[in-house]
Amino acid sequence: MNIASWLQAAINQLKYADIQTARLDALVLLSDVTGHDKSWILAYPEHDLQGSEIELLNTKIVQRTQHIPLAYIRGRAEFYGREFIVNEHTLVPRPETETMIDLLKTLQPPAGTSILDVGTGSGCIAITAKLELPHTTIGACDIDEQCVQTAIRNAENLHANVSFFASNLLASASPADIILANLPYVPDTFHINTAATHEPAHAIYGGADGLDLYRTMFRQIDTLGQPQHILTEALPTTHHTLTSIAHSAGFDLVQTEDFIQHFSRR
């Protein structure tokens, strides 16, 4: 079977399963398995695929028809222009989270500034922060030890000096100047897409209004040695409530950009 034949069959199969990105997903998987980029694949549609390649590709297509996230099938995802290992223990990095890095950089933290990433997951925020701001000191924690191990692997692969540790939010954390928090923020009754149901529920849902973990974190803040800035990610519909939570802990809203809010100690 050549590329053109397999590609059309795969696209049809994915479309039948209501995968909206059928053609792109099929091309990405073809690229992964064959080792050729998408432009080469499209330039040589007559190229015959090997039997082992077809078998592997068909397995991956079946997984995708089950709405398993493409990142889990591939075992990796891109964030801020870099590639990170992801698995069923970690959330798939979202493009909207990149705004947190953009806002962090606008703070222009001086050398030696300590930054803590709470709920690090794959480590993409902490590692990116270190690589974009190499003069800062970065720590990162997660309640899930398997996430911590995945984050450590990502840091090693990307040569980022980040200290990862297991902690229930700030319970085991050291003082920090800046806190980055992309905690579970989806309300328990919120309808998520089918692909997201394959991601760990404890990393998605945050209680009745989605903000339970943020309430706990802000109650723990004083143990962090009076951090000056906190950057959070949450649904825009809950930003007003999160602003009130932060205000009660002594922080005022400075800026909101899409899903990200920047709070500063008053």
N, C-alpha and C positions, 0 to 999 in steps of 0.2 A: 504494500500500500504506500502510495506517495503522499507527500505533505498535503497537497491540495485535497485529496480524497479524505484523508484523516481529519483535516481541519474542518471541512464542511460537515462531516458526520458529527464531530464534537460540538460544533456550534449549534447544530440542530438539536442535539441531545440536551445541551445546556439551556437553550431557549425553551424547550418543552418543560424543563424543570423550573422555568420562570427565573432564570439567572439573567439579570438585566445587562451584565457586562460579558455576555457569552463569547463574543469574538476576541475581545481583549484577554480574557482569562485563558482561552484556548491557546492563543499566541504566546502568552507568558509561560504556560506549561510546556509548550513546544520548545521554547527557547531554553528553559531549564534542562529538559531531558536531552536535547540534541547538542547543547553547548554553543549554538549559534544565536546571534541576536535576531530581533524581529525583522530587521531590514533584509538580512540574508534569507530568512525563511520565506519572506514574500517574494524575493527575487528568484528563488529556486523551488517553485511549487511542484516540479516534477521529481524532485529528489526522493528516492525511496527510503522509507524508514525501516530500521532493523526490527526484527521480531521482538527483541527484548525492549526496544524503545516503545513499540506499539503497546506491549503488555503493560509497561509502567505508566504510559500516558492514559490508557483506558482506566487503570485503577484510580488515577488522580481525577479523571473526569467524573467517575462514579462518585467519588468523595465530594466533588464540587456540586453535583446534582443534589446532594443531601444538604446543601447550603453550608457545608463546613467552610469557614473563612479561607480564602486563597492563601493567606499568610500562614495558616496552620498546615495546609497541604505542602507548601513550599518550605516551611520551617524557618521563615525569615520575613522581615518587613522593613520598609524604609521609613526613616524618621530624620528630618532635617538634613537630607542628602546622604545619610549613612545607613548601613544595613545592620539590622539587629536580629539576633536569634529570638524567635518566639515559639511558644508551645501552649498546650492546653492549660497550663498553670498561670499564664500571663495574658493580659489584655493585648489585643492588637493595637499598636500605636495609631492614634488618630491625627489627621492633618491639623485639626483645630488646636491640638495641644502644642503645636509648634509656636503658636502665638505666645505661649508662656516664656519660651526662650527669647523671643523677640523683645518682650517687655522686660525680662531680666537684664538683657544687654543694655537697654536704655538707662538702667540704674547706674551703669558704669561703676560697678563695685571695685574699690581699690584693692591693691595687692594684700593678700592675707585674709580677705573677707571669707567668713565661714558660711557655707550654704548647706542646708539640709533638705533633701528630697524625701517626702513622707509618702509611703505607699508606692514604692519605686517600680514594682512589677518587673518588666524586662530591663529596667535601668536606663531606658532611653532618655529620660529627662536629665538625670544626674550626669550621665556620661556626656551628653551633648553640652550641658552646662560647663563641664570641665574642659572639654575640647574647644569650646568657644571662648571660655574665660580661664585660660590655663593658670593665671596668677591667683586664682581663688582656691580655697580648700573645700572639697565636696564630701559630704557624707550622705548616705541614703539607706532607708530602712523599709522593711515590709514585714507584715505579720506572717507571711507564708515563706518558710525556709526554702521551698523549691523555687520561688521567685528570686530569692536572694542568690541562690546558686546560678540561676540563669543570668542574672544581672552581672555576677562576677565573670562569667564566661564572656559576656559581651564587652565588659571593660577590658579583659585581657585581649580580646580580638582587636579592639580599637585603640589599645594602648592608652587607656585613660586611668589616671590614678584617683580612684574613688574608693572610699571606705564603706563597704556594705555590711549591714548587720540586721538581725531579726529584732523586731520591736513591734509592740501593739501601739501604733501611732507614735507618740513622743515618750512613751513610758521608759524606754531604755536609751533615749537620745541625750547627747551632750549639747551644751549651749551653742546657738547659731545666730548669725546676724540676719540671715534671710532664710525663710522657709518657702519651699515649693511644694504644693499639695494638689495632686490630682487624685482625690479620694473617690470611692464609689459615691455617685451622686444621683442615680436614677431612682425615682420613687418606686416603691414596691409594686404598685399596680400599673405602672407605666408600660405600654406596649412597645417592645423592642422588636427589631427585625429578626428574621429566622436565623441569619448568620450569627447574630450576637448571642443567640441562645446556646451556641456551642462554646461560648467563652465562660470563664468561671463566674457564677452568679454572685459570689461574695465580693467580687471586684467590680460589680456593676451596680447592685442595689444598695441604697443607703437609708432605708426606713420609709416611713409614711410619706414624707416630703422629700426624701433623698439626702437630707442634710444631717443625719444622726452622727455620722463620723466627724463631720466638721464641728458639731457642737462639742463632742468629746475633745477634739484636738484643741479648740480654742480654750477649753477649760484647763488643758494641760500647759498652755503657753508659758506661764510664768516659770516653769521648770527649765525653760530654754534660755535663761539669762537675758530676758528682755529683747527678743528679736525686733529689728527695726522695720522689716518689710515681710509681708506674706503674700504670695501669689497663689491663687486658687483657680480650679476649674470646676464649673457647675453649669447646669442648665440655665440659660438666660431667664427662664420663667421663675427661677428660685433665687435670682441675684438679690432681690430686695430683702428677702429673709436672711440670706447669708450676710448681707451688709449689716443687718441688725445684730446678728450673732457676733460678728467681728467687733462691732461698736461696743457691745457689752463687755468685751475682753480688752477694750482700750485701743482699738484700731479703727481708723477712718478710711473710707474708700477714696482712693486717689484716681483710679482709672479703670474703665471697663472696656475690653476689646473682645468682641464675640463671646466665647465661653469663659474667658479669663478675667479675673478681677485682681487688682493690686491694692492691698491695704497697707497703710503705714501707721506706726505707733504714734499716737498723738501726745 
